[in-house]
């Protein structure tokens, strides 16, 4: 028979802490033998679909250049 899950104030605060500031996502709580053993947080960021403007394309190009500079040379 399964053991009953006991949630005290500490666990309620931990769960609330994981949910704070989450706009879109999920919190997966793993329970083994009636005790929480793991929490997995998956958060999504959503952006509105707006037409690209030339200035934004420039920002993306600069970001790619920055990534290339930061990556080690593989030659």
N, C-alpha and C positions, 0 to 999 in steps of 0.2 A: 504494500500500500504506500502511496506517495506521502511524503512528509509535507506538512503545511508550511507555506512560506511565511516567515516572520519578517516584517519590515519595521525597523525602528527609525527614530528621527535621523540618525546618521545616514541610512540608506535613502530615506526620502529627500534629504538635502543633496546627496550625490546625484540622484536621478534628476532633481530639479536643476542642479548645476549644469548637467549635460543638456537639458532642454532650453536653458536660458539663451536668449538671442538667436535661437534657431527659427528661421522663417520657413524653410522648406527642407524636409529631411525625415530621418527616422532614427529611433533609438532602439536597438535590439538588446534585450536583457537575457543573458544566458543563466539558467538555473540548473544546478546539480544537487541532487539529494536535499531539496528544500532550501538551498542557500544560493544567493546570487554570487556567481564566480567571475562574471565578465559583462562589460557593457561595450557595445559597438555603436558609434555615432557616425551616421552618413549624412552629410549636409549638402544641399544643392544650392547653387546660386542661379537665379533666373534673371534674365535681361530682356528688356522689351525689344521687339523687332522694329528697328528704325532703319531707314535707308542709310547706306554708308555715305559719308561725306569725304571729300578729298583730304581734309585735315586728319580724319580718323585713319585713312589709309597710310598717311605719313607716320602716324604714331605706331601702327603695326609694323611698318618697315623698319623703324628705329628699334622696336622691340626685338625683331629678328636679328638685326645687326648686333645688339647688345648680347643676345644669346650666343651668337657666333663668337663674339669676343670672349665670353666667359667659358665657352667649351674648350677643352684641351685640344691641341693640334694633333690629329691622328695620322700624320704622315710618317 
